[in-house]
Amino acid sequence: MNQTIKDTIELHKKLIAEFEATGVETVIQAAGIITDCFRRGGCVYLCGNGGSAADCQHIAGELIGRFRRQRRALPAVALSTDTSVITCIGNDYSFEQIFSRQVEALVEADDILWAFSTSGSSPNIVAAAQLAKEKGAKIIAFTGRPGSTLEQIADLCLCVDTQWTSSVQEVHQLAYHIICNLIEQNFCNESDI
């Protein structure tokens, strides 16, 4: 057990060091794109499966509520939260369309789709990203494998290169917390708050 714990911690340290070396600029760009979206009156829509769906809800909560500071609510929607919509689409169409159908209904050109797929190839995430891109929205992708379909569609991609989904999600969480903090700093400094 001690070796398993040590190996897990060592992998985490390695991935965090890689993120620090190569991911900082991506995080800065993501915070800037999202800040610009909010200033234009746009909304951030988030989609992911499983643990990534939970991350999407977490981010929406940080943006609509607050991260650390008092400021105005920022518009964000996790597309994994409306069980009636998801089950209706899954039943009447297919699971592959549970996010793209919502993108069709909700996403506009001034919006962002923030898409999470640790494989970078989840069919329902890829379909949503392709449609959002066609509609003129920006795509931010958080993935776990370089060169994925989702990365190719995205305007900006943070890729955590490991086969372990849980380790990918650990780095994603650190990155999105930093992004939420940077966005919040931008809006706390504005005089119209």
C-alpha positions, 0 to 999 in steps of 0.5 A: 500500500505504501508503494501505491501511495508513493507512486500516485503522489509521484505521478501527481507531482510529475503531471503538476510539474508538466502543467507548470512548464507547459500549461500556464499560458493555456490557462491565461488564454482561457481566462482571457477568452472567458472574461471577454465572453462575459463582457460581450454578454455571452454565456459559458456552457460546459459539458463532460461525462462522469467525473468531468460532468461533476467538474462542469457543475463545479465550475458553473457553481464557482462562476454563478456563485463566487470563487473567493471574492464578492462580484456579480454572478457570471453566466454559466450552464452545465449541460449535464444537470437537467435530467429531464432534458438528458433522458428525453434526448437519450431516449428519443434520439441517442446518448451521443446527442445529449449535449449537441441537442442542447448546444443547438437550442442554447449556444450562440456565436458570442458563447463558449463551449467548455468541453471536458473529455479525458479521452478527447474522443467521447462521441457526445462531447465531440458532437457538441463541440463540432456543432458549437464551432459551426454556430461560431462559438469558441471551444475550450477543451480539457483533455487527457490525450494529445492529438485527440479529435476534441483537441483538433476542434478546439480553439484552445486545449489543455491536455494532460498526457497520462493514461489515468483518468483520475490523474487527468482530472486532478490537473484539470481541477487545479487548472479550472480553479486557477481560471476561475480565480483569474476571471474573478479578479478581472470582474472584482476590479471593474467599477461597475460591480 
